[in-house]
Structures are given as structure tokens and as C-alpha cells.
């Protein structure tokens, strides 16, 4: 593999900096906290870290509302701290990928402050402005992901502005070439700082339909998706016009042209559209757009061999040129250890270990969220402790994203599990303390130890890094596939239930991987017996 394609098959460890490690005692994690834990990150065997936003922000959406793209919010540190982080990470051969939130800014960004003053200023056309209908209502029926209409009245201009997310997150007008240039200049700033790539937040939301056409209604039976159940009106529409516009493909090419000037850098686009798999394929096609696409198809509640097989197979069918990236958890969804558990709440360490092996065996690169290596389940957060505006709005039917964002437990016997000496911004979940890093590092059978051992073994298997995938017809609850690279062929089997399952093997010369800690299946008499949440790997 070319050195510049290090990202193919890479394991990317996502850090939510607010909750990783606090070094100042203010209860909020910071850049120095990441620096202090780089040796731990190195020990995991990951290739890169993706750091969620740390830029200057009013924090209405915890950093995804940026008021200055070229500065660090003081709660996280300084530009000098970031320079040190890059240097220290690179010394350990860890790549640094940072979030870029391009489709919208904070309403406190200087661009928006100028744009809203009147209809004739230099930034007047930098955001999506529209006149009211004759009756004073918004220009169309578009809705915000966070609930309610996607338009906010601005009395200074006597117009509405578009916000696909919070009202404090106005959407930029990417039809304006000056906006695109300014946005790319901000991206270049961080490339010049030495970052190795970008996770591009909500990247398919950059362009809107110029005609501002209404989105069509969605039938009740189809109102489902990532947090978009029937209690959120966002689920009531097909979002054909407020995102994923054809013009966005040219902008993906502009991003790629910039990154190609910095060999070895990578773009990972977060994509959530009406057909996210198709959009991933389009946005990574031709070798001149994004390097990788990332969607929410495996961040849902659906946990079955059939669903995983069909989802990955469908992407394989349409993504003939690009490169996928898969995840089971991130900072926006319930932790997988709870979400896919038998009762949707409790955590089974055997299942967690199997899911690590499954995720790491799919074709593509992998994003793993902080705490996933510890087998952390979703935290219970009392209403009075909630910080997430999404959860506060939709409580109690949807409790928001705070349950997956609680602080990392480093040492169970320390105050706040070693996360901070102060009052943490979210409570440290008591059940997490017993799963802390310190105790798991001392236990060779722990979730953390097996996570490390699997990633170390995975790094030695080129079939798993860049090989093709070929699914095997199986019955629930067994998921099976081959990973193939040249003449190398690896059989991968997973039992997605807690009950013993069997798989009849073909008459091949299977050689089970006996030195793999995750290997729990047994081969005998033409079949593989998989214990509950077991897995089996064999060379052919």
C-alpha cells in the first residue's frame, strides 16, 4: 500500500475532548489532557485520532457551532497546545484528524453578525436568507433536525435565515463562490498546521435547493432513522431539497484538490441523507472527491446478521471506487454496548469483545469511539444534569446524546474516576468506574486487553486491512464472510446471540487462528460451534 494511503484499513479513535481528560480542574477535558494520554492511545494500536471540535464557540451545540475557525476555545487550551499535540502525536506515529464543520457557523461568527445587519452589506449573501410568505410564515416547509421549523426570523433584515440544526447554527450559502473560498481557506489553515486529515461534519448539508422547494411528506410507516422517530417532526419529510444537492459534488472535488496539495492527508465525510449509502458512493467516486464516506447505517437499533449483511453488501454494490468507513458508536448515538445488548441496556463483555472483532473485520476503515475499548455502556443522566439541547427538547422519549458523552473513567479509586479534580461538566457514571482503564490494563482477559490484542493481530492481516469482502449465506444469528486479498483468504464467523450456534463449513482446508484471543469457536466434524457471542477466524 502506498504510504499516502495509510488511511485504508486504518483504525481511527474518536476523542470527544470535553470528556476525555481535564488538566485544569474546570471539569472540562482539554488538549493537554489528550497530550497526557497519547501513550495510552498508542498502546491501543490505533492509527489515528479524530478529535471533535475544539474551536472557539459559544458551545450551544458543544463546539459544532463555531465562531472562529482558526482559534482554540480557551476551555480547551491554546494554539500552542495544539501545535504541541501535533508534534507529540506524530512522534508516536499517531495521525491527527480534526472535525471541520463547514455547512454552518455559530450565530456569533463575525460573518453572520455582519450578514444579518441588512440586505446590502459585504456578507449579505453569505448565509441562506429568504423572504416570508405573504402571510408572514417561513418560505417553505423545511424542518430542523433538533425540532421545529428550519427558519428563524431576523428583524434587522426582515427576512428568515435557514438553520438545519439549532437556531444558533445558521447555514452558509455555498452557492456563493466567496463562501466556498473562505471556507477552504479555513481548511488550509489547519493543513498548514500539520493535521493529517478532516472528519467533515454533515458534509452533504452544504448546499440547499435554490428554488426553496417544499420537501414532500413521508408516509408514517417510513418515519424512522437516527433519532428521527415519530416524536420528531423531522421524520415526517423526505429531505430532498434542504441537503444533498447535486452542486455539492463539485464542492467535494474542490476539497479534494486542496487536500491533494498535502500528500498523505485524508477526508472523511459524515453523510446522512435519504439514501446515505448511495450518497457515500457518489461522494467518494472518481478518485477526485472525498477519500472516505461515513454514515449512520450501523449506528441504528437494528442488530441482526441479515441487516448487517444487507447494509454492507448494498454499499459494496454501489461504492465501486470509493472507500468505506464503519462505526458502531460515536458521540451522537447510544453506546453500542447498550444499544445492541439483549435488553437494550445491560452490557455483556463477551458481546462487546465480539463486536470489536466484527467491526474490525468489515472491509473499510474503522472509527471507534472513546470508551468503546472499555466496553462502556450508555450512562444514565438525570434530567437536571442534561446538557444536550436535543435531549432537553425531546425528553423523556429521547434522552439526547449526553449518555454517550460522560467522562472517561481512568482510575476507579480516584475522584471522578481520574477525569478531573473539579466538578465534571457531566457526571461520571458510577457504573463506569469499575470498568476504568487502570483496572482493565491489569487484567489480561479484560475488554481493553482483548481490544488491544485484536487490533495488534488485525494489523498483521493484509486481508483485513485492504482485502475484498464476500458474504456467506448464513442463518440467524450467525454472520459470516470471507476477506480476500490475492491468494490470501480469511474466514470470519460471528455469533450475534448469547446462545450457542453452529455453522457447517465447506470442504476447505481451514486452518483456525489459534493464537487469537478473540477466537472462541471450535471446528470439528465439518462444522464450527460458536458459543454465545463467539467468533471464529480461519485461514484458507
C-alpha positions as CSV (number, residue, x, y, z in Angstrom):
1,X,0.0,0.0,0.0
2,X,1.3,3.5,-0.8
3,X,2.4,5.4,2.3
4,X,0.0,8.2,1.3
5,X,-2.9,5.7,1.6
6,X,-2.3,4.9,5.3
7,X,-6.0,5.5,5.9
8,X,-7.1,2.5,4.0
9,X,-8.0,-0.1,6.7
10,X,-6.9,2.3,9.4
11,X,-8.4,2.3,12.9
12,X,-9.4,5.9,13.9
13,X,-10.0,6.5,17.6
14,X,-12.6,9.3,18.2
15,X,-11.9,11.6,21.1
16,X,-14.7,13.8,22.4
17,X,-12.3,16.3,24.1
18,X,-14.8,17.7,26.7
19,X,-14.9,14.2,28.2
20,X,-11.5,12.7,27.7
21,X,-9.1,14.2,30.3
22,X,-9.2,17.5,32.2
23,X,-5.9,19.0,33.3
24,X,-7.1,22.4,34.7
25,X,-9.7,21.4,37.2
26,X,-12.6,23.2,35.4
27,X,-14.4,19.9,34.8
28,X,-13.9,20.0,31.0
29,X,-11.4,18.0,29.1
30,X,-8.7,19.8,27.1
31,X,-5.9,19.4,24.6
32,X,-3.3,18.9,27.2
33,X,-5.4,16.1,28.5
34,X,-5.2,14.4,25.1
35,X,-1.4,15.0,25.1
36,X,-1.1,13.4,28.5
37,X,-2.9,10.3,27.3
38,X,-1.1,9.8,24.0
39,X,0.9,6.9,25.4
40,X,-2.4,5.2,26.3
41,X,-3.8,5.9,22.8
42,X,-0.6,4.5,21.3
43,X,-1.0,1.3,23.4
44,X,-4.4,0.7,21.8
45,X,-2.8,0.0,18.4
46,X,-4.9,2.6,16.6
47,X,-3.6,4.6,13.6
48,X,-5.2,8.0,14.1
49,X,-7.3,10.0,16.4
50,X,-10.3,12.1,15.3
51,X,-10.8,15.0,17.7
52,X,-14.3,16.5,17.9
53,X,-14.4,20.3,17.6
54,X,-12.2,22.4,20.0
55,X,-12.6,25.7,18.1
56,X,-13.9,29.0,19.6
57,X,-17.6,28.6,20.2
58,X,-20.5,29.7,22.3
59,X,-21.0,26.0,22.9
60,X,-24.7,25.9,22.1
61,X,-24.0,22.6,20.4
62,X,-20.8,21.9,22.2
63,X,-18.4,23.1,19.6
64,X,-20.4,22.3,16.5
65,X,-21.3,26.0,16.4
66,X,-18.1,27.7,15.5
67,X,-17.5,31.4,16.0
68,X,-13.8,31.3,15.0
69,X,-12.4,28.5,12.8
70,X,-8.8,29.5,13.3
71,X,-8.6,29.7,17.1
72,X,-8.9,27.3,20.0
73,X,-11.6,27.9,22.6
74,X,-9.9,28.8,25.8
75,X,-11.7,26.0,27.7
76,X,-9.6,23.5,25.5
77,X,-6.3,25.4,25.6
78,X,-4.4,27.4,23.0
79,X,-2.9,27.2,19.5
80,X,0.4,26.4,21.2
81,X,-1.2,23.5,22.9
82,X,-2.5,22.2,19.5
83,X,0.9,22.6,17.9
84,X,2.4,20.5,20.8
85,X,-0.4,17.9,20.3
86,X,0.5,17.5,16.6
87,X,4.2,17.2,17.4
88,X,3.7,14.7,20.3
89,X,1.3,12.6,18.3
90,X,3.5,12.5,15.2
91,X,6.5,11.4,17.4
92,X,4.4,8.4,18.3
93,X,3.3,7.8,14.7
94,X,-0.3,8.8,15.5
95,X,-2.1,10.7,12.8
96,X,-4.4,13.7,13.8
97,X,-7.8,14.1,12.1
98,X,-9.9,17.1,13.2
99,X,-13.5,17.9,12.8
100,X,-14.5,20.6,10.3
101,X,-18.0,22.0,10.5
102,X,-18.4,23.6,7.1
103,X,-22.1,23.8,6.4
104,X,-23.0,26.2,9.2
105,X,-21.4,28.6,11.7
106,X,-22.4,30.0,15.1
107,X,-24.7,32.9,15.0
108,X,-21.9,34.7,16.9
109,X,-19.5,34.3,14.0
110,X,-18.4,37.7,12.6
111,X,-19.6,36.6,9.2
112,X,-23.2,36.2,10.4
113,X,-23.1,39.3,12.6
114,X,-22.3,41.3,9.5
115,X,-24.7,39.4,7.3
116,X,-27.7,39.9,9.4
117,X,-27.4,43.7,9.7
118,X,-29.1,44.5,6.4
119,X,-29.5,43.2,2.8
120,X,-26.7,45.2,1.3
121,X,-23.6,44.6,3.4
122,X,-20.5,42.7,2.1
123,X,-21.6,39.5,3.7
124,X,-25.3,39.9,2.9
125,X,-25.4,36.8,0.6
126,X,-23.1,34.6,2.8
127,X,-26.0,32.8,4.5
128,X,-29.3,31.4,3.3
129,X,-31.8,34.3,3.6
130,X,-35.4,34.3,2.3
131,X,-38.4,36.5,2.4
132,X,-41.5,35.5,4.3
133,X,-44.6,34.3,2.5
134,X,-47.4,36.9,2.2
135,X,-48.9,35.7,5.5
136,X,-45.6,36.1,7.3
137,X,-44.9,32.4,7.6
138,X,-41.5,30.8,6.6
139,X,-40.6,30.5,2.9
140,X,-41.1,26.7,2.8
141,X,-41.8,23.6,5.0
142,X,-38.2,22.7,5.8
143,X,-37.6,21.4,9.3
144,X,-34.7,21.4,11.7
145,X,-33.2,18.2,13.0
146,X,-33.4,19.5,16.5
147,X,-37.1,20.1,16.2
148,X,-39.4,22.7,14.7
149,X,-39.1,24.8,11.6
150,X,-35.7,25.3,10.0
151,X,-36.2,29.1,9.6
152,X,-35.6,31.8,12.1
153,X,-36.9,35.4,11.7
154,X,-34.3,38.1,11.7
155,X,-35.9,41.6,12.4
156,X,-32.8,43.5,11.2
157,X,-33.2,42.2,7.7
158,X,-36.9,41.4,7.9
159,X,-36.1,38.0,6.5
160,X,-35.8,34.4,7.6
161,X,-32.5,32.6,7.7
162,X,-32.0,28.8,7.4
163,X,-30.8,26.6,10.2
164,X,-30.8,22.8,9.6
165,X,-29.7,22.4,13.2
166,X,-30.1,24.8,16.2
167,X,-31.3,28.4,15.6
168,X,-27.8,29.4,16.8
169,X,-26.3,27.5,13.8
170,X,-27.2,29.5,10.6
171,X,-26.5,27.7,7.3
172,X,-23.9,29.2,5.0
173,X,-24.8,29.9,1.4
174,X,-22.5,27.7,-0.6
175,X,-24.0,28.9,-3.9
176,X,-21.8,31.9,-3.3
177,X,-18.2,31.3,-4.5
178,X,-16.8,33.7,-1.9
179,X,-18.2,31.5,0.8
180,X,-16.6,28.4,-0.7
181,X,-13.3,30.2,-1.0
182,X,-13.4,31.4,2.6
183,X,-14.4,28.0,3.9
184,X,-11.5,26.3,2.1
185,X,-9.1,29.0,3.3
186,X,-10.0,27.9,6.9
187,X,-9.4,24.3,6.0
188,X,-6.0,25.2,4.5
189,X,-5.1,27.0,7.8
190,X,-5.2,23.6,9.6
191,X,-3.4,21.8,6.8
192,X,-0.6,24.2,7.2
193,X,-0.6,23.4,10.9
194,X,0.2,19.8,10.0
195,X,-3.1,17.9,10.5
196,X,-3.4,14.6,8.7
197,X,-7.0,15.0,7.7
198,X,-10.5,16.0,8.4
199,X,-13.8,14.5,9.5
200,X,-16.3,16.7,7.7
201,X,-19.4,17.2,9.7
202,X,-22.8,17.0,8.0
203,X,-20.9,17.5,4.7
204,X,-24.0,16.8,2.5
205,X,-25.8,19.8,4.1
206,X,-23.5,22.4,2.4
207,X,-25.9,23.2,-0.5
208,X,-29.6,23.9,-0.5
209,X,-32.1,23.9,-3.3
210,X,-32.0,27.4,-4.8
211,X,-35.7,27.3,-5.6
212,X,-36.5,26.6,-1.9
213,X,-39.0,23.8,-2.9
214,X,-41.0,22.1,-0.2
215,X,-39.9,18.7,0.9
216,X,-42.5,16.0,0.2
217,X,-44.3,14.2,3.1
218,X,-43.0,10.8,4.1
219,X,-45.5,8.0,4.8
220,X,-46.0,7.2,8.5
221,X,-44.6,3.7,8.1
222,X,-41.3,5.1,6.9
223,X,-40.7,7.6,9.6
224,X,-37.6,6.2,11.2
225,X,-33.9,6.7,11.4
226,X,-31.2,8.1,13.7
227,X,-33.3,9.7,16.4
228,X,-35.9,10.7,13.9
229,X,-38.8,8.7,15.3
230,X,-42.4,9.9,15.2
231,X,-41.9,12.2,18.2
232,X,-39.6,14.4,15.9
233,X,-41.3,16.1,13.0
234,X,-38.1,15.9,11.0
235,X,-39.0,12.3,10.3
236,X,-42.2,13.4,8.6
237,X,-40.5,14.5,5.4
238,X,-38.2,13.3,2.6
239,X,-35.3,15.7,2.8
240,X,-34.8,16.1,-0.9
241,X,-34.2,19.9,-1.0
242,X,-32.6,21.1,2.2
243,X,-29.5,18.9,1.7
244,X,-27.6,16.6,-0.7
245,X,-27.9,18.8,-3.7
246,X,-26.0,18.0,-7.0
247,X,-23.9,21.1,-6.7
248,X,-22.2,19.6,-3.6
249,X,-20.3,17.1,-5.7
250,X,-18.3,19.9,-7.3
251,X,-17.5,21.2,-3.8
252,X,-16.3,17.8,-2.8
253,X,-13.9,18.0,-5.7
254,X,-12.7,21.4,-4.5
255,X,-11.9,19.9,-1.1
256,X,-10.0,17.1,-2.7
257,X,-8.0,19.5,-4.9
258,X,-6.9,21.3,-1.8
259,X,-6.0,18.1,0.1
260,X,-4.1,16.7,-2.8
261,X,-1.6,19.6,-2.3
262,X,-0.8,18.0,1.1
263,X,0.2,14.4,0.3
264,X,-1.0,11.9,2.9
265,X,-3.9,13.9,4.1
266,X,-7.4,12.4,4.2
267,X,-11.0,13.5,4.1
268,X,-13.8,11.5,5.9
269,X,-17.3,12.8,5.2
270,X,-20.2,12.3,7.6
271,X,-23.2,11.7,5.4
272,X,-26.8,11.5,6.5
273,X,-29.2,11.6,3.5
274,X,-32.3,9.9,2.3
275,X,-30.1,7.2,0.8
276,X,-26.8,7.6,2.7
277,X,-25.1,4.5,1.1
278,X,-25.7,5.9,-2.4
279,X,-24.5,9.3,-1.3
280,X,-21.4,7.8,0.2
281,X,-20.7,6.1,-3.2
282,X,-21.2,9.4,-5.1
283,X,-19.1,11.5,-2.7
284,X,-16.1,9.1,-3.0
285,X,-16.4,8.3,-6.7
286,X,-13.8,9.0,-9.4
287,X,-10.8,9.5,-7.1
288,X,-11.3,13.2,-7.2
289,X,-13.8,13.8,-4.3
290,X,-13.7,12.6,-0.7
291,X,-11.3,9.8,0.3
292,X,-13.8,8.1,2.6
293,X,-17.5,8.2,3.5
294,X,-19.1,7.6,6.9
295,X,-22.8,7.2,7.6
296,X,-25.2,6.0,10.3
297,X,-26.4,2.7,8.9
298,X,-24.6,0.7,11.6
299,X,-25.4,3.2,14.3
300,X,-29.1,2.2,14.4
301,X,-31.0,-0.1,16.7
302,X,-31.2,-2.9,14.1
303,X,-28.9,-5.6,15.2
304,X,-29.1,-8.8,13.1
305,X,-26.9,-10.7,10.8
306,X,-29.3,-10.0,7.9
307,X,-29.3,-6.3,8.5
308,X,-25.5,-6.0,8.7
309,X,-25.0,-8.3,5.7
310,X,-27.6,-6.4,3.6
311,X,-26.2,-3.0,4.6
312,X,-22.6,-3.7,3.9
313,X,-23.5,-5.6,0.7
314,X,-25.5,-2.8,-0.6
315,X,-22.7,-0.3,-0.1
316,X,-20.3,-2.8,-1.7
317,X,-22.6,-2.9,-4.8
318,X,-22.8,0.9,-5.2
319,X,-19.3,2.0,-3.9
320,X,-17.2,0.6,-6.7
321,X,-14.5,3.3,-6.5
322,X,-14.5,4.8,-3.0
323,X,-13.5,3.6,0.4
324,X,-15.9,3.0,3.3
325,X,-15.5,3.7,7.0
326,X,-17.7,1.9,9.5
327,X,-18.6,2.7,13.1
328,X,-20.8,1.1,15.8
329,X,-20.7,4.1,18.2
330,X,-20.0,7.8,18.2
331,X,-20.8,11.0,20.2
332,X,-24.3,11.3,18.6
333,X,-25.8,7.9,19.4
334,X,-26.4,5.5,22.3
335,X,-23.3,3.4,23.0
336,X,-23.3,0.1,21.2
337,X,-22.6,-2.0,24.3
338,X,-26.1,-1.0,25.5
339,X,-27.8,-0.4,22.2
340,X,-27.2,-3.8,20.8
341,X,-27.4,-5.7,24.1
342,X,-30.1,-8.2,24.7
343,X,-32.3,-5.8,26.7
344,X,-31.0,-2.6,25.2
345,X,-29.5,-1.6,28.5
346,X,-27.2,-4.0,30.2
347,X,-23.7,-4.8,29.0
348,X,-22.3,-8.2,28.2
349,X,-18.4,-8.2,28.0
350,X,-18.4,-11.2,25.6
351,X,-20.7,-9.4,23.2
352,X,-18.5,-6.2,23.4
353,X,-15.4,-8.3,22.5
354,X,-17.1,-9.9,19.6
355,X,-18.4,-6.5,18.3
356,X,-14.8,-5.2,18.3
357,X,-13.7,-8.1,16.2
358,X,-16.7,-7.8,13.9
359,X,-16.2,-4.1,13.3
360,X,-12.5,-4.6,12.7
361,X,-13.2,-7.3,10.2
362,X,-15.5,-5.4,7.8
363,X,-14.0,-4.0,4.6
364,X,-13.0,-0.4,5.1
365,X,-11.6,1.8,7.8
366,X,-12.9,1.8,11.3
367,X,-14.0,4.6,13.7
368,X,-14.0,3.6,17.3
369,X,-15.3,5.9,20.0
370,X,-13.5,6.6,23.2
371,X,-14.7,4.2,25.9
372,X,-15.6,1.6,23.3
373,X,-12.4,-0.2,24.2
374,X,-13.5,-0.4,27.8
375,X,-17.0,-1.8,26.9
376,X,-18.7,1.2,28.4
377,X,-22.5,1.2,28.2
378,X,-24.8,4.1,27.9
379,X,-24.8,6.3,31.0
380,X,-28.0,7.3,32.8
381,X,-28.1,11.0,33.1
382,X,-30.8,12.7,35.2
383,X,-32.9,15.4,33.6
384,X,-31.5,18.1,35.8
385,X,-28.0,17.1,34.7
386,X,-28.7,17.2,31.0
387,X,-26.6,19.5,28.8
388,X,-27.7,18.5,25.3
389,X,-30.4,20.8,23.9
390,X,-31.6,17.9,21.7
391,X,-32.3,15.8,24.7
392,X,-33.8,18.6,26.7
393,X,-36.3,19.3,23.9
394,X,-37.3,15.7,23.4
395,X,-37.2,14.4,26.9
396,X,-38.3,11.8,28.0
397,X,-39.0,9.9,24.7
398,X,-35.5,10.7,23.5
399,X,-32.9,11.5,26.2
400,X,-30.4,13.1,23.9
401,X,-26.7,12.4,23.5
402,X,-25.4,13.1,27.0
403,X,-25.5,9.4,27.9
404,X,-22.7,8.6,25.4
405,X,-20.7,11.7,26.3
406,X,-20.0,11.3,30.0
407,X,-16.3,11.4,31.1
408,X,-13.8,8.7,30.5
409,X,-13.0,6.6,33.6
410,X,-9.3,6.4,34.1
411,X,-8.9,5.2,37.7
412,X,-11.8,3.9,39.7
413,X,-10.3,4.8,43.1
414,X,-9.7,8.5,42.2
415,X,-12.1,11.4,42.4
416,X,-14.4,11.5,39.3
417,X,-12.6,8.3,38.2
418,X,-9.5,10.3,37.4
419,X,-11.1,12.5,34.8
420,X,-11.0,15.8,36.7
421,X,-10.2,17.3,40.2
422,X,-13.1,19.7,39.7
423,X,-16.9,19.3,39.1
424,X,-17.3,17.5,35.8
425,X,-19.4,19.0,33.1
426,X,-21.4,15.8,33.0
427,X,-21.5,13.4,36.0
428,X,-19.1,10.5,35.9
429,X,-21.3,7.5,35.6
430,X,-20.9,5.2,38.7
431,X,-21.2,2.0,36.7
432,X,-18.2,3.1,34.5
433,X,-15.8,3.4,37.4
434,X,-15.4,-0.4,37.7
435,X,-14.5,-0.5,34.0
436,X,-11.8,2.1,34.3
437,X,-8.6,1.9,32.3
438,X,-6.3,1.2,35.3
439,X,-8.2,-1.9,36.4
440,X,-8.6,-3.3,32.8
441,X,-4.9,-2.8,32.0
442,X,-4.1,-5.1,34.8
443,X,-6.5,-7.9,33.6
444,X,-5.4,-9.9,30.6
445,X,-8.9,-11.1,30.0
446,X,-10.5,-7.6,30.1
447,X,-12.3,-5.9,27.3
448,X,-9.4,-3.5,26.9
449,X,-6.8,-6.2,26.8
450,X,-8.7,-8.1,24.2
451,X,-9.3,-4.9,22.2
452,X,-5.5,-4.3,22.1
453,X,-4.7,-7.9,21.2
454,X,-7.3,-8.0,18.4
455,X,-6.0,-4.7,16.8
456,X,-2.5,-6.0,17.1
457,X,-3.4,-9.2,15.3
458,X,-5.6,-7.3,12.7
459,X,-2.6,-5.2,11.8
460,X,-0.7,-8.3,10.7
461,X,-3.5,-9.5,8.3
462,X,-3.5,-7.6,5.0
463,X,-6.8,-9.3,4.1
464,X,-8.5,-7.4,6.9
465,X,-6.8,-4.1,6.0
466,X,-7.5,-3.8,2.3
467,X,-8.9,-7.1,1.1
468,X,-12.3,-7.6,-0.6
469,X,-15.3,-9.0,1.3
470,X,-17.5,-11.9,0.2
471,X,-20.5,-12.7,2.4
472,X,-21.5,-16.3,3.1
473,X,-25.2,-17.3,3.3
474,X,-25.9,-17.9,6.9
475,X,-28.9,-18.3,9.2
476,X,-29.5,-16.0,12.2
477,X,-27.7,-15.4,14.5
478,X,-24.5,-16.2,12.5
479,X,-22.8,-13.6,10.3
480,X,-20.1,-14.9,8.0
481,X,-17.9,-13.7,5.3
482,X,-14.5,-14.1,3.6
483,X,-11.9,-11.4,3.4
484,X,-9.8,-12.0,0.3
485,X,-6.5,-10.4,-0.9
486,X,-4.8,-12.1,-3.8
487,X,-4.4,-15.7,-2.8
488,X,-4.9,-15.0,0.9
489,X,-8.4,-15.8,2.2
490,X,-9.7,-15.5,5.7
491,X,-12.9,-16.9,7.0
492,X,-14.7,-14.7,9.6
493,X,-17.7,-16.0,11.6
494,X,-19.6,-14.2,14.3
495,X,-22.4,-15.4,16.6
496,X,-24.6,-12.3,17.3
497,X,-26.6,-14.0,20.1
498,X,-25.9,-15.3,23.6
499,X,-27.0,-18.8,22.6
500,X,-24.6,-21.4,21.1
501,X,-24.8,-21.5,17.3
502,X,-23.4,-23.8,14.6
503,X,-22.1,-23.2,11.1
504,X,-21.5,-26.0,8.6
505,X,-18.2,-25.5,6.9
506,X,-17.5,-26.3,3.3
507,X,-14.9,-28.8,2.4
508,X,-11.9,-26.4,2.5
509,X,-8.6,-26.8,4.2
510,X,-9.4,-24.4,7.1
511,X,-6.6,-23.5,9.5
512,X,-8.1,-21.9,12.6
513,X,-6.3,-19.0,14.1
514,X,-5.4,-20.5,17.4
515,X,-3.3,-17.6,18.8
516,X,-6.1,-15.1,18.6
517,X,-7.6,-14.1,22.0
518,X,-11.0,-13.5,20.4
519,X,-11.1,-17.0,18.9
520,X,-13.8,-18.8,20.8
521,X,-15.4,-21.1,18.1
522,X,-14.4,-24.7,17.8
523,X,-14.1,-26.7,14.5
524,X,-15.0,-30.4,14.4
525,X,-16.7,-32.8,12.1
526,X,-17.4,-30.4,9.3
527,X,-18.9,-27.7,11.4
528,X,-17.9,-24.8,13.6
529,X,-19.5,-24.4,17.0
530,X,-19.8,-20.8,18.2
531,X,-20.5,-20.2,21.9
532,X,-22.7,-17.2,22.7
533,X,-21.2,-14.1,21.2
534,X,-18.3,-16.2,19.9
535,X,-16.3,-15.6,16.8
536,X,-14.1,-17.8,14.6
537,X,-11.3,-17.0,12.2
538,X,-9.5,-19.4,9.9
539,X,-7.1,-19.1,7.0
540,X,-8.0,-21.0,3.8
